[in-house]
Amino acid sequence: MTETLTHLPLTDRQRAIYDHIVEHRRLRGYSPTVRELADAFCMRSPNGMKQHLELIKRKGFITWEPNMARTLRPLEVHDEQ
């Protein structure tokens, strides 16, 4: 079972990734792919981004289906933070 971390805030890097997802959806109407996020944050492979996304998800800021494209969804309750 995966431990939830909803009591923990996002790190600066996680906040930047979350904000990028929100802005991408606002501008384009759909979520970025993991590869697009990795490229935007100068990561050589999507694996590092997947780890960030999993933590952001466990902290309760997004929903995400890891094996499906463009399923990142910011949760409304955190958009103001």
Summary of the structure (lengths in Angstrom):
residues: 81
radius of gyration: 11.8
end to end distance: 27.6
largest distance: 35.6
contacts: 193
relative contact order: 0.20
helix: 49%
strand: 5%
